[in-house]
């Protein structure tokens, strides 16, 4: 997203992501929230068929497209269950910023968000979340991101 690609994983519990007869076919959409509160679709992942813990392909989005080069600009991320008829089922959402996505360092290899469905939160007393979306960086991302590694031999 800043010249490096991170992988998005979505390890989720089975109950909210299950269709009537099969597992979910999740995909993720990222929206930039503009100053007038309108939302612009920035990126849509591929659909991962029949999977309760999808791992989406790494992708790159320019900083300008993602957040208009404003690291604190709010982003809305929505996870859907794909439906071939076009009426996708809402799984959940979370809000973040590019700044928050970058809050990782040499000791924190991933950043994660709880994916929440507001309807379930109101209706179900024991509802915790509809899953967790995890942004994982590779070793190469650490190096490219300026992480310092010290190695001393005596």
Secondary structure, 3 states (H helix, E strand, C coil): CCCCCEEEEEECCHHHHCCCCCCCEEEEEEEEECCCCCEEEEEECCCECCECEEEEEEECCCHHHHHCCCCCCEEEEEEEECCCCCCCEEEEEEEEEHHHHCCCECCECEEEEECECHHHHHHCCCCCCCCEEEEECCHHHHHHCCCCCCCCCC
